[in-house]
């Protein structure tokens, strides 16, 4: 079980370069950053789309740009993997997104993990011109379009939502055919179909879903669809930093996890990293 950490990198917290250096120095596998472009103050959508959820923390609207922050982390380290946890694909232009992913993968020397999701904040999506009811179809087409751009010298795409004529687009990713794509979505039949079709793994949030029950379902779906289940990975986002629990998740089939950190200063973060590093020593 490879253990990394995840944190909202904000203007008031430890900055990405210092954080990345400290995370790598303690032997963690990866550093993950979430993203939100902005948070409309109307707050019509409850946190995570869950009725009765507590107020949304301020870190959600103070976060750095995800790809800029991860690039800073990558160039400050040599072995640490960097991951998006997750990218809100529906809100991004696929032509730019493909270039950002490929550029970060090349600049990092092939250390990028592309975590993607569908989004939960309806008003945030609306400000990007996104029809929330179509976001899953948008995500699917945008990822398929990105894969064309990453793998073809002359790429083109014709879909319901994404269309572009035969085009050149470089750089290509260092990892072939592209960085691992992991989907941070709920275990619905449609999401599982998407994972089997175009992704490399499932990255569910700790405590939100019955992972022990759903992971075998995803594997069976892959097999029924003609895909080797061993080509799919399971990671746990926000995994509990408890040895027994990590062992249980490894027994289920998880091969990596990301421990959550608060969006805080170095005085709070560094002692936490020291504590969690004991788990890294045990499980790596």
C-alpha positions as CSV (number, residue, x, y, z in Angstrom):
1,X,0.0,0.0,0.0
2,X,1.5,3.3,-1.1
3,X,0.5,6.3,1.0
4,X,0.4,9.9,-0.1
5,X,-1.2,13.0,1.3
6,X,-3.9,15.4,0.0
7,X,-4.5,19.0,0.8
8,X,-6.3,22.1,-0.5
9,X,-3.3,24.4,-1.3
10,X,-4.5,27.9,-0.4
11,X,-3.0,31.3,0.0
12,X,-3.2,31.0,3.8
13,X,-1.7,27.5,4.1
14,X,1.8,26.0,3.8
15,X,2.7,26.7,0.1
16,X,3.1,23.9,-2.5
17,X,6.9,24.0,-2.9
18,X,7.6,23.8,0.8
19,X,4.9,21.2,1.3
20,X,6.1,19.0,-1.6
21,X,9.7,19.0,-0.3
22,X,8.6,18.0,3.2
23,X,6.3,15.3,1.9
24,X,9.0,13.8,-0.3
25,X,11.6,14.0,2.5
26,X,9.4,11.8,4.7
27,X,9.0,9.1,2.0
28,X,5.4,9.6,1.0
29,X,4.4,8.3,-2.4
30,X,2.3,11.2,-3.8
31,X,0.9,14.6,-3.2
32,X,-2.6,15.3,-4.3
33,X,-4.4,18.7,-4.8
34,X,-8.1,19.2,-5.3
35,X,-9.6,22.1,-7.2
36,X,-12.5,24.6,-7.4
37,X,-12.4,27.6,-9.7
38,X,-14.6,29.6,-7.4
39,X,-17.5,29.2,-5.0
40,X,-20.6,31.3,-5.6
41,X,-21.8,32.8,-2.3
42,X,-25.4,31.8,-2.9
43,X,-24.3,28.3,-1.6
44,X,-27.4,26.7,-3.1
45,X,-25.7,23.3,-3.4
46,X,-24.8,21.7,0.0
47,X,-21.3,20.5,0.6
48,X,-20.7,17.5,-1.6
49,X,-24.3,17.6,-2.8
50,X,-25.4,16.0,0.5
51,X,-28.4,17.3,2.2
52,X,-27.7,18.3,5.8
53,X,-24.0,18.7,5.2
54,X,-22.1,21.2,7.4
55,X,-21.1,24.6,6.0
56,X,-18.5,24.6,3.3
57,X,-14.9,25.3,4.6
58,X,-13.2,28.4,3.4
59,X,-10.4,26.4,1.8
60,X,-12.7,25.6,-1.1
61,X,-12.7,29.2,-2.4
62,X,-9.1,30.0,-1.5
63,X,-7.3,27.2,-3.5
64,X,-4.5,27.8,-5.9
65,X,-4.9,26.7,-9.5
66,X,-4.4,23.0,-9.4
67,X,-2.0,22.5,-12.3
68,X,0.1,25.5,-11.4
69,X,0.5,24.3,-7.8
70,X,1.3,20.7,-8.9
71,X,3.9,21.9,-11.3
72,X,5.5,23.9,-8.5
73,X,5.5,20.7,-6.4
74,X,6.9,18.6,-9.2
75,X,9.8,20.8,-10.0
76,X,10.7,21.0,-6.3
77,X,11.0,17.2,-6.0
78,X,12.6,14.3,-7.8
79,X,10.6,11.1,-6.8
80,X,7.3,12.4,-5.4
81,X,4.3,11.6,-7.6
82,X,1.8,14.5,-8.1
83,X,-1.9,13.9,-8.6
84,X,-5.1,15.9,-9.2
85,X,-7.7,14.9,-6.6
86,X,-9.8,15.7,-8.6
87,X,-9.9,17.7,-11.8
88,X,-13.4,19.1,-12.5
89,X,-13.2,18.0,-16.2
90,X,-16.7,19.3,-17.2
91,X,-15.6,22.8,-16.3
92,X,-12.4,22.7,-18.5
93,X,-11.8,23.1,-22.2
94,X,-10.5,19.7,-23.4
95,X,-7.9,21.1,-25.8
96,X,-6.3,23.1,-23.0
97,X,-6.7,20.3,-20.5
98,X,-4.9,17.8,-22.7
99,X,-2.0,20.2,-23.0
100,X,-1.9,20.9,-19.3
101,X,-1.8,17.2,-18.4
102,X,0.8,16.4,-21.0
103,X,2.9,19.4,-20.0
104,X,2.8,18.5,-16.3
105,X,3.6,14.9,-17.0
106,X,6.6,15.8,-19.1
107,X,7.9,18.5,-16.7
108,X,7.6,16.0,-13.8
109,X,9.4,13.3,-15.6
110,X,6.3,11.1,-15.8
111,X,5.2,11.4,-12.2
112,X,1.7,12.7,-12.8
113,X,-1.6,10.9,-11.8
114,X,-4.7,12.3,-13.5
115,X,-7.6,12.1,-11.0
116,X,-10.9,13.2,-12.5
117,X,-14.4,13.7,-11.3
118,X,-17.9,15.0,-12.3
119,X,-18.4,17.8,-9.8
120,X,-21.1,18.4,-7.2
121,X,-21.4,22.2,-7.0
122,X,-24.3,23.1,-9.4
123,X,-23.9,26.9,-9.2
124,X,-20.1,26.6,-9.9
125,X,-20.8,24.6,-13.0
126,X,-23.5,27.0,-14.1
127,X,-21.0,29.9,-14.1
128,X,-18.9,27.8,-16.5
129,X,-21.9,27.4,-18.8
130,X,-22.3,23.8,-17.9
131,X,-25.7,22.0,-17.8
132,X,-25.4,19.9,-14.6
133,X,-27.6,17.2,-16.1
134,X,-25.1,16.7,-19.0
135,X,-21.9,16.8,-17.0
136,X,-21.3,13.1,-17.1
137,X,-21.6,13.0,-20.8
138,X,-19.3,16.0,-21.1
139,X,-16.7,14.4,-18.9
140,X,-16.7,11.2,-20.9
141,X,-16.3,13.0,-24.3
142,X,-13.6,15.4,-23.0
143,X,-11.5,12.5,-21.6
144,X,-11.9,10.6,-24.9
145,X,-10.9,13.7,-26.8
146,X,-7.9,14.2,-24.5
147,X,-6.8,10.6,-25.2
148,X,-6.9,11.3,-28.9
149,X,-4.7,14.4,-28.5
150,X,-2.2,12.5,-26.3
151,X,-1.8,9.5,-28.6
152,X,-2.2,10.7,-32.1
153,X,0.1,12.8,-34.2
154,X,-2.9,14.2,-36.0
155,X,-5.9,14.1,-33.7
156,X,-9.6,14.9,-34.3
157,X,-12.8,14.4,-32.5
158,X,-16.5,14.5,-33.4
159,X,-19.0,14.0,-30.6
160,X,-22.1,15.5,-29.1
161,X,-20.3,18.0,-27.0
162,X,-16.7,18.0,-28.2
163,X,-15.6,18.7,-31.8
164,X,-12.4,19.7,-33.4
165,X,-10.9,19.2,-36.8
166,X,-7.6,17.3,-37.5
167,X,-5.0,19.0,-35.4
168,X,-1.5,19.0,-34.1
169,X,-1.0,19.2,-30.4
170,X,2.2,18.7,-28.4
171,X,3.8,17.9,-26.0
172,X,2.7,14.3,-25.7
173,X,2.7,12.8,-22.2
174,X,5.9,11.1,-21.0
175,X,3.9,8.2,-19.6
176,X,2.6,6.0,-22.4
177,X,0.0,6.0,-23.7
178,X,-0.9,8.7,-21.1
179,X,-0.8,9.3,-17.3
180,X,-3.0,7.0,-15.2
181,X,-6.6,8.2,-15.2
182,X,-8.4,7.5,-11.9
183,X,-12.1,8.4,-11.4
184,X,-13.1,9.9,-8.1
185,X,-16.8,9.2,-8.4
186,X,-19.6,7.4,-6.6
187,X,-20.2,3.7,-7.4
188,X,-23.1,4.1,-9.8
189,X,-23.5,1.9,-12.8
190,X,-22.8,4.8,-15.2
191,X,-19.6,5.8,-13.4
192,X,-18.4,2.2,-13.4
193,X,-19.1,1.9,-17.1
194,X,-17.0,5.0,-17.6
195,X,-14.1,3.6,-15.6
196,X,-14.1,0.4,-17.6
197,X,-14.3,2.3,-20.8
198,X,-11.6,5.0,-20.5
199,X,-10.0,5.0,-17.0
200,X,-7.3,3.1,-15.1
201,X,-8.8,3.0,-11.7
202,X,-11.3,4.1,-9.1
203,X,-10.5,6.6,-6.4
204,X,-13.5,6.8,-4.0
205,X,-13.7,9.0,-1.0
206,X,-13.1,7.3,2.4
207,X,-16.3,6.8,4.3
208,X,-18.7,7.8,1.5
209,X,-19.3,4.4,-0.1
210,X,-19.3,0.7,0.7
211,X,-16.0,0.2,-1.1
212,X,-15.6,-3.4,0.1
213,X,-18.9,-4.3,-1.7
214,X,-18.5,-2.1,-4.7
215,X,-14.9,-2.9,-5.7
216,X,-15.8,-6.5,-6.7
217,X,-18.8,-5.2,-8.7
218,X,-16.4,-3.0,-10.7
219,X,-14.1,-5.9,-11.3
220,X,-16.9,-8.1,-12.5
221,X,-18.2,-5.4,-14.8
222,X,-14.7,-5.1,-16.3
223,X,-14.6,-8.9,-16.9
224,X,-18.1,-9.0,-18.4
225,X,-17.1,-6.1,-20.7
226,X,-14.0,-7.9,-22.0
227,X,-11.5,-6.0,-19.9
228,X,-8.9,-7.6,-17.7
229,X,-9.9,-6.6,-14.1
230,X,-6.2,-6.5,-13.1
231,X,-5.7,-3.4,-15.3
232,X,-7.9,-1.4,-12.9
233,X,-6.5,0.0,-9.6
234,X,-8.2,0.9,-6.4
235,X,-7.1,3.9,-4.4
236,X,-8.7,5.4,-1.2
237,X,-8.9,9.2,-1.1
238,X,-8.8,10.6,2.4
239,X,-7.9,7.2,3.8
240,X,-8.0,7.0,7.6
241,X,-4.5,7.2,9.0
242,X,-5.0,4.1,11.1
243,X,-2.8,1.0,10.6
244,X,-5.5,-1.6,11.0
245,X,-7.8,0.2,8.6
246,X,-5.1,0.6,6.0
247,X,-4.4,-3.1,6.3
248,X,-8.1,-3.8,5.7
249,X,-8.3,-1.6,2.7
250,X,-5.2,-3.3,1.3
251,X,-6.9,-6.7,1.8
252,X,-9.9,-5.4,-0.1
253,X,-7.6,-4.6,-3.0
254,X,-6.5,-1.0,-2.6
255,X,-2.9,-0.4,-3.6
256,X,-2.6,3.3,-2.7
257,X,-4.2,5.9,-0.5
258,X,-4.1,9.6,0.2
259,X,-4.3,10.8,3.8
260,X,-6.1,14.1,4.2
261,X,-4.3,17.2,5.7
262,X,-6.0,20.4,6.9
263,X,-5.4,23.5,4.9
264,X,-3.1,25.0,7.5
265,X,0.4,26.4,8.1
266,X,3.7,24.6,8.5
267,X,3.4,24.7,12.2
268,X,0.4,22.4,12.1
269,X,1.2,20.4,8.9
270,X,4.8,19.3,9.7
271,X,4.0,17.5,12.9
272,X,1.2,15.7,11.2
273,X,3.5,14.6,8.4
274,X,5.9,13.3,11.1
275,X,3.2,11.3,12.6
276,X,1.9,9.9,9.3
277,X,5.4,9.1,8.2
278,X,5.4,6.2,10.6
279,X,2.6,4.6,8.5
280,X,4.7,5.2,5.4
281,X,7.6,3.3,7.0
282,X,5.3,0.4,7.9
283,X,3.4,0.0,4.7
284,X,6.0,0.9,2.1
